[in-house]
Amino acid sequence: MSTNGSTQTATAVELDMRNLLRAKKARISNEGKETGDDFYFLVSQISSQSVHEIDHLIEGLRGVRKKLDKGW
């Protein structure tokens, strides 16, 4: 039995494993970025809704203030 053949086989297996691990790491990294983007989008959307509600409340309070200033 030749040790050279089994060494080449072991080297090929190691290379295959390295390539698989690199591909898996890259995929996980990309999934993490997508999750981060999704999270950023959700936070941004919630912030936008909150700012809109606060603006609406401010306008309502300004209307009440005008009425109070006029003496109702």
N, C-alpha and C positions, 0 to 999 in steps of 0.2 A: 504494500500500500504506500502511496506517495504522500509525503507530508506537504509537498509543494502544492498539490491539488487541493488539499484541505485548507491550506493557508489562503489560497486564492478564494476559495468558497467562503471562508470566514471573513475575509476582507470585503467581498461582495455583499455579504449579509450586513456587515457593519455599515457599509456605504448606504445600503437600502434603508437601514434603520435610521441613520442620520438624516437622510432625505425625508423619510416619513415624519420624523420628529420636527424637522424644520418646517415642513408643510403644515403640520398640526399647530405648531407655535404661531405661524403666520395667520392661519385661519382663526385661531383664538384671539389674536391681536386685532384682526379686522372685526370680529364679532364684538369685542370690547369697545372699539371705536363706534360701531353702529349703535350699541347700547348707550354710549355716552352721548351720541348725537340725538338719540331718541329722548334721553333724559333732559338734555338741554332744550329740545323742542317743547317738551311738556312743561318745564319750568317757565320757559319764555311765554308760553300760551297762558298759563295760570297768572303770571305777572301782568300780562296785558289785560286780562279780564279784571284783575284787581284794580289796576289803574283806571280802567273804564268805569268801574263801579264807584270808585272814589271821586272821579270827575263828576259823575252823575249826582252823587250826594252833595258835592260842593255847589253845583248849580241849584239843587233843591234848597239848600240852606241860604243861598243868595236870594232866591225868590222869597223865602220866608222873611229874610231881613228887610227886603224892600217893602213888603206888606207891613211889617212892624214899624218901619220908619215913616210910612204914610199914616200911621195911626189907625189902621184897619177900620 
